[in-house]
Amino acid sequence: MIKFGTGGWRAIIADGFTKENIRLLTAGLCALMEKEGHAGAEICVGYDRRFLSKESAHWACEVLAGYGFRPYVINRSSPTPLIMFTVKRRNMPYGLAVTASHNPAIYNGIKVFTEGGRDADAEVTRRIEAEIEKLSPADVKSIDYDDALVRGKIVEDYPMNEYLDSILSAVNVEAIKKASLRIGFDPMYGVSWSSLSMLLTTCRCDLEVIHDRHDTLFGGKLPAPNVDTLKPLAALVLDRHCDLGIATDGDADRLGVIDNEGQFIHPNKLLVLLYYYLVKYRGWEGPCVRNNSTSCLLDRVAAGLGQKCYEVPVGFKWVSAKMSETGAIIGGESSGGMAVRGHISGKDGIYAAALLVEMLAVTGKSVSELFAEITGQYGNPRWAEADFRMTPERKAELQKLLFIEKKTPAFGAAIDHVSLADGCKVYFADGSWVICRFSGTEPLLRMAAEADEQAAADGYIKAFRDMLDL
C-alpha cells in the first residue's frame, strides 16, 4: 500500500520502499497528469544522499519517459528546495524529490510538488493514490534510463546557480559582508553542505564545517536538527567562538540553530524571530501562519505588530496554502520548516539560514539578545513536548480512545474548547494548550504543550500520558 502522509510517501527500504512501489507511484502520477491535461510535460526529478535515492530517481524517470513525459533530472544529490525552485522557475506542473527528509536512515520516500513548487495537497495525493489502486506492476510502462538519456527523452542539468542567485538577490549581502560573521555549520551528512557553504562564503562568512561527507547512515544519528543531535555543533560553536551555529536536516528543507553561547534555539523561537525581524527591521507588512503544534508566542507578536496569525493543521501543504490565501509574510512549524513570501512556497532551510545570518548582521545583536527583546514585550510562554513510538495495534487502540470515544484527561484547568481536526488539541481558557497527534511521517505519537509556567506545560503532557498509559 502506498499512502501519502504529511510530508510525502515514506517507507522502510526493502519493505515498502521498493522499485516496484516507486514505479507504481510514478505511474499513478502519470495517469493523473494525463487526466489533468499535462501529457508530455516537463517534470523535475531530484534526489538526496540516502541509500538508493539516485537509483530510485532514475526508476521514476524511466516510468515518466515511458508515459511520454520529459524528465528534467537534477544530476547530483540536491536540496529539496532546489527541486521546488526548479518546478516554479520552469513552470512545471509537477516535480518529484526522492527523500525521506529527517526520518531514520532505514527510510526513503518521495515528495510530490505541484505548480509553483508547492507541496502536493491532500486532494492531489488522494488522487494519486486512487490512480495507483487501479494499477498492477505489469501495467507500468517504462524506457531504459540510459537509452532515454541518449535519445533526449530525459535531460540532466544542475540549476544550482539560479537557485543560489535568487537567494542572494533576496538578502542583504553587503550587510552580511560587513559583519564578518563566523558561522558553525553542520549539514548532518545531508545535501546542503555545498550549496549553503557557497552561499555563506559568497557573503564572506568564515565557516567552520562538520559532518559534510556523504554517509547514508547519517553518522548513526537521526538527520534532524534538534537539541540532542546538535550537541557536536554546540561544542564547535563554543570551541571556535562562532557567532552562530546552523544545521539543516537530511534534505535541507528544515533548519536548526545554536546561538553564540552554545544553546539550542527551538524552531518555535526561530519562526518568531524571523517574523519579528521582517516586520520590525525590514518594514514588511502582513500576517503569518503556523501549524497547530507551534508556539502561540507568534500570535502575540503578530497582534502586537498589528497583524494576524493563522493556525493550520500539521503538514507544510497547509501552511503553503494559507500563506497563498492570506499573503502571509512567513509560515512555519515547530519542527524547523519555514517559508518566506517571495521565495518558493515550501520549506527552505537554506534560504531561512541566509535570512537568519542577515538578521544578525543588520541588527548587530545575537539571537538571544533579539529573543529577549521580543519576550520583554510579549512574554515568554513555556514549552513541553514528548514522542512515543507506536505499534499499529497500539495506534489503533489510542485512536479509538481519542477520536471515537473522544476522551480527554482531567486537567484541573478551565477548557475553552477541544479540536479533533488534526489530532486532539485542548485549548484552555487562559490561552495555554496541549495537543496529542499521530505523526504523518513516522510511527510516533507526538505531544506538545504551552503555558505561561513550565510546570503547567509539563503537567498537561503528564495528564495525557497518564490517561493513555504511556
C-alpha positions in Angstrom: 0.0 0.0 0.0 1.3 3.4 -1.0 -0.2 6.1 1.3 1.0 9.7 1.5 1.5 11.3 4.9 2.1 14.9 5.9 5.4 15.0 4.1 5.0 12.8 1.0 5.3 9.0 0.9 7.8 7.4 3.2 8.6 3.7 3.9 11.3 1.4 5.1 13.8 0.5 2.4 13.2 -3.0 1.0 9.9 -3.3 2.9 7.6 -0.7 1.5 10.2 1.4 -0.3 10.8 -0.9 -3.3 11.4 -0.5 -7.0 8.0 -1.9 -7.7 6.3 0.6 -5.5 8.3 3.5 -6.8 7.3 2.6 -10.4 3.6 2.2 -9.3 3.6 5.6 -7.6 5.2 7.3 -10.6 2.7 5.6 -13.0 -0.2 6.8 -10.8 1.1 10.3 -11.0 1.5 10.0 -14.8 -2.2 8.8 -15.1 -3.3 11.8 -13.0 -1.2 14.2 -15.1 -2.7 12.9 -18.3 -6.2 13.4 -16.9 -5.3 17.0 -15.9 -4.1 17.8 -19.5 -0.4 17.7 -18.8 0.5 15.0 -21.3 4.1 15.3 -22.4 5.0 17.9 -19.8 8.5 18.5 -18.4 8.8 17.2 -14.8 11.6 17.9 -12.4 13.1 14.9 -10.6 15.8 15.2 -7.9 17.2 13.1 -5.0 19.0 13.3 -1.7 22.0 11.4 -0.3 20.1 8.4 1.1 20.7 4.8 0.2 19.1 4.1 -3.2 18.0 7.7 -3.8 19.8 8.2 -7.1 18.7 4.8 -8.4 15.1 5.4 -7.3 15.1 8.8 -9.1 16.2 7.0 -12.2 13.5 4.3 -11.9 10.9 7.1 -11.6 12.3 8.8 -14.7 12.1 5.6 -16.7 8.4 5.5 -16.0 7.8 9.2 -16.7 9.6 8.8 -20.0 7.6 5.6 -20.7 4.4 7.6 -20.5 5.7 10.3 -22.7 6.7 12.9 -20.1 10.0 14.7 -20.2 12.0 14.2 -17.0 14.3 17.1 -16.1 16.8 15.5 -13.8 19.0 17.3 -11.3 22.1 15.3 -11.9 23.5 15.1 -8.4 22.2 14.9 -4.9 20.5 18.2 -4.1 18.4 20.1 -1.6 14.7 19.5 -1.8 14.2 23.3 -2.0 16.2 23.4 -5.3 13.7 20.9 -6.8 10.8 23.1 -5.7 12.5 26.2 -7.0 13.1 24.5 -10.4 9.4 23.5 -10.7 8.4 27.1 -10.1 11.1 28.7 -12.3 10.4 26.4 -15.3 6.6 26.5 -14.9 6.3 22.7 -14.5 3.0 21.2 -13.4 4.8 18.7 -11.0 8.1 17.6 -9.5 9.4 14.7 -7.5 12.1 14.5 -4.8 13.4 11.2 -3.7 13.9 11.7 0.0 12.7 10.7 3.5 13.8 14.1 4.9 14.6 13.8 8.6 13.5 10.1 9.0 15.9 7.4 10.2 18.4 6.1 7.6 16.4 2.9 7.1 13.6 5.0 5.4 13.4 6.6 2.0 10.5 8.2 0.2 9.1 10.5 -2.4 7.8 14.0 -2.1 5.5 15.4 -4.8 5.4 19.1 -5.7 2.7 20.9 -7.8 2.7 24.0 -9.9 4.6 26.9 -8.3 6.8 24.5 -6.4 4.3 23.8 -3.6 3.9 20.6 -1.6 1.1 18.5 -3.1 -2.0 19.0 -1.0 -4.2 16.3 0.4 -6.6 16.3 -2.6 -3.7 15.8 -5.1 -2.1 13.0 -3.1 -5.6 11.3 -2.7 -6.0 11.4 -6.5 -2.5 9.9 -7.0 -3.4 7.1 -4.5 -6.7 6.5 -6.4 -4.8 6.1 -9.7 -2.2 3.7 -8.1 -5.0 1.5 -6.9 -6.1 0.9 -10.5 -2.6 -0.3 -11.5 -0.7 -3.6 -11.2 3.1 -3.8 -11.7 2.5 -5.4 -15.1 0.7 -2.3 -16.3 3.6 0.1 -15.7 5.3 1.5 -18.9 8.9 2.5 -18.9 12.0 3.2 -21.0 15.6 2.3 -20.0 17.2 5.4 -18.4 20.5 5.4 -20.3 18.7 4.8 -23.6 16.2 7.6 -22.9 19.0 10.0 -22.0 20.9 9.3 -25.3 17.7 9.8 -27.2 16.9 13.2 -25.5 13.8 11.9 -23.7 15.5 12.6 -20.4 17.5 15.7 -19.7 20.1 16.1 -17.0 21.1 19.5 -15.6 22.2 21.3 -12.4 20.4 24.6 -11.8 22.1 25.4 -8.5 23.5 28.8 -9.7 20.0 30.1 -10.5 18.7 29.0 -7.1 21.6 30.5 -5.1 21.4 33.7 -7.1 17.7 34.0 -6.3 18.6 33.8 -2.6 21.5 36.2 -2.8 19.2 38.7 -4.5 16.7 38.5 -1.7 19.1 39.1 1.3 21.3 42.0 2.3 24.6 40.6 1.1 26.6 43.8 1.8 25.4 44.0 5.4 26.4 40.3 5.9 29.9 41.0 4.3 30.5 43.9 6.7 29.5 41.9 9.7 32.4 39.4 9.2 30.5 36.6 11.0 31.9 33.3 12.0 29.4 30.5 11.4 29.5 26.9 12.6 27.8 24.7 10.0 26.5 21.1 10.3 24.8 19.7 7.2 24.2 16.5 9.1 25.7 14.4 6.3 22.9 15.7 4.1 22.6 17.7 0.8 23.1 21.3 2.0 26.9 21.2 2.5 27.9 22.6 -0.9 25.0 25.0 -1.5 24.9 26.6 1.9 28.7 26.7 2.1 28.8 28.5 -1.3 26.1 30.9 -0.2 27.7 31.9 3.1 31.3 32.2 1.7 29.9 34.4 -1.1 28.7 36.7 1.8 32.3 36.5 3.3 31.3 34.5 6.3 34.0 32.5 8.0 32.8 28.9 8.1 33.6 26.0 10.4 32.1 22.9 9.0 31.4 19.4 10.4 29.7 16.3 9.1 29.9 17.2 5.5 30.9 13.9 4.0 28.5 11.5 2.2 27.2 9.0 4.8 23.9 7.2 4.0 23.7 6.2 7.7 24.0 9.9 8.8 26.7 9.1 11.3 24.4 6.7 13.1 22.0 9.5 14.2 18.7 10.9 13.1 19.3 13.6 10.4 17.0 16.0 12.2 18.4 19.2 13.8 17.2 19.0 17.5 18.7 19.6 20.9 20.2 16.1 21.1 21.6 15.7 17.5 23.2 19.2 17.5 25.4 18.7 20.6 28.5 18.4 18.3 27.6 21.7 16.6 27.1 23.4 20.0 30.6 22.2 21.0 32.0 23.6 17.7 30.4 27.0 18.2 31.9 27.3 21.7 35.3 26.0 20.7 35.7 28.2 17.6 33.9 31.2 19.1 31.3 31.3 16.4 28.6 34.0 16.2 26.0 31.3 15.2 25.7 27.6 14.5 23.5 26.4 11.7 22.3 22.9 10.8 20.0 21.6 8.2 18.1 18.2 8.0 18.8 15.5 5.5 17.2 17.2 2.5 17.8 20.8 3.7 14.3 22.0 4.0 14.5 22.4 7.7 16.7 24.5 9.9 18.3 24.1 13.4 20.3 26.8 15.2 22.8 27.0 18.0 23.4 30.5 19.5 26.7 32.1 20.3 26.5 30.7 23.8 26.2 27.1 22.6 22.4 26.9 23.4 20.0 25.2 21.1 17.3 27.6 19.8 14.0 25.9 19.4 12.3 26.3 16.0 9.4 27.9 17.7 11.7 30.8 18.6 13.2 30.9 15.1 9.8 31.5 13.5 9.1 34.2 15.9 12.5 35.8 15.5 12.3 35.9 11.7 8.7 37.2 11.6 9.6 40.0 14.1 12.7 40.9 12.1 10.9 41.1 8.8 8.2 43.4 10.2 10.2 45.4 12.8 13.5 45.8 11.0 12.7 45.2 7.3 9.4 47.0 7.4 7.3 44.3 5.8 3.6 44.1 6.5 1.4 41.1 6.5 0.1 38.1 8.6 1.9 34.9 9.5 1.0 31.2 9.5 1.9 28.3 11.9 0.7 24.8 12.4 -1.3 23.7 15.4 1.7 22.3 17.2 3.7 25.6 17.1 4.1 28.3 19.8 1.4 30.8 20.2 4.0 33.4 21.0 3.9 34.1 17.3 0.2 35.1 17.7 1.2 37.5 20.4 3.9 39.1 18.3 1.7 39.4 15.3 -1.1 41.0 17.3 1.4 43.4 18.9 2.6 44.4 15.4 -0.9 45.0 14.2 -1.1 41.7 12.2 -2.8 38.3 12.4 -1.5 34.8 12.9 -3.4 31.9 11.2 -3.4 28.3 12.6 -3.5 25.3 10.2 -3.1 21.5 10.6 0.4 19.9 10.6 1.8 19.4 7.1 3.5 22.1 5.1 1.0 21.9 2.3 -1.5 23.5 4.8 1.0 26.3 5.6 1.7 27.0 2.0 -2.0 27.1 1.1 -2.8 29.5 3.9 0.2 31.7 3.0 -1.0 31.9 -0.6 -4.6 32.7 0.5 -3.7 35.4 3.0 -0.5 36.9 1.5 1.4 36.0 4.7 5.0 37.1 5.2 6.2 33.8 6.8 4.8 30.4 7.6 6.4 27.6 9.6 6.2 24.8 12.0 7.8 23.7 15.3 10.0 21.1 13.5 12.1 23.8 11.9 10.4 24.2 8.4 9.8 27.8 7.2 8.8 29.6 4.1 9.1 33.3 3.3 6.9 35.4 0.9 8.6 36.0 -2.4 10.6 32.8 -2.5 9.3 29.2 -3.0 6.0 28.2 -1.4 7.6 25.3 0.5 10.1 24.9 3.3 13.7 26.1 2.6 16.3 25.7 5.3 19.0 27.2 3.1 17.1 30.5 2.5 16.0 30.6 6.1 19.6 30.3 7.2 20.7 33.1 4.9 17.9 35.3 6.3 18.9 34.5 9.9 22.5 35.5 9.2 21.2 38.7 7.6 19.2 39.3 10.8 22.4 39.2 13.0 24.3 41.4 10.5 21.7 44.1 10.2 20.7 44.3 13.9 24.1 43.8 15.3 22.5 41.6 18.0 22.8 37.9 18.9 19.9 35.5 18.7 19.5 35.5 22.4 19.5 39.3 22.6 16.9 39.6 19.9 14.7 37.0 21.6 15.0 38.9 24.9 13.9 42.0 23.0 10.8 40.1 21.9 9.9 38.4 25.2 10.4 41.7 27.0 7.4 42.9 25.1 5.2 39.8 24.6 6.1 37.4 27.4 7.8 34.0 27.2 5.4 31.1 27.3 7.0 27.7 28.3 7.1 24.7 26.1 6.9 20.9 26.7 6.9 18.0 24.2 7.2 14.2 24.1 7.2 11.5 21.5 6.2 7.8 21.8 6.8 5.0 19.4 3.7 3.2 18.3 2.9 -0.3 17.0 -0.1 -0.4 14.6 -2.2 -2.2 17.2 -1.4 0.4 19.9 -2.1 3.2 17.5 -5.5 1.8 16.6 -6.3 1.4 20.3 -5.4 5.0 21.1 -7.1 6.4 18.0 -10.3 4.8 19.2 -9.9 6.3 22.7 -9.1 9.8 21.4 -11.2 10.2 18.2 -14.1 7.8 18.6 -14.7 7.9 22.3 -13.4 11.4 22.4 -11.8 11.1 25.8 -9.6 13.8 27.3 -7.8 13.9 30.7 -9.0 15.7 33.8 -6.5 18.6 33.5 -7.8 20.6 36.5 -7.9 23.8 34.4 -10.7 25.5 32.6 -11.1 24.3 29.0 -12.2 26.7 26.3 -12.7 24.1 23.6 -11.3 20.9 22.1 -10.5 20.4 18.4 -10.2 17.0 16.7 -9.5 18.5 13.3 -5.8 17.3 13.4 -5.1 15.3 16.4 -6.7 16.1 19.8 -5.9 19.7 20.8 -7.2 21.2 24.0 -7.4 25.0 24.2 -7.5 26.3 27.8 -9.3 29.4 28.9 -6.1 31.2 29.8 -4.6 30.8 26.3 -2.4 27.7 27.1 -2.9 24.5 25.1 -1.9 20.9 24.7 -2.0 18.6 21.6 -1.8 14.9 21.1 -1.5 13.7 17.5 -0.1 10.8 15.4 2.9 11.6 13.1 2.1 11.5 9.4 5.7 10.5 8.6 6.8 8.1 11.4 5.2 5.5 13.7 5.1 8.0 16.6 2.5 9.7 18.9 3.6 13.3 19.4 2.6 15.6 22.3 3.3 19.3 22.7 2.0 21.8 25.2 2.5 25.5 26.0 1.7 27.5 29.1 2.9 30.6 31.0 4.5 28.3 33.6 6.8 25.3 32.8 5.0 23.2 35.5 1.7 23.7 33.8 3.0 22.7 30.3 4.7 19.6 31.8 1.5 18.8 33.7 -0.6 18.8 30.5 1.8 16.3 28.9 1.7 14.2 32.0 -2.1 14.2 32.1 -2.3 12.8 28.6 0.5 10.3 29.3 -1.4 9.0 32.4 -4.7 8.7 30.5 -3.1 6.9 27.6 -0.9 4.7 29.9 2.4 5.8 28.1 
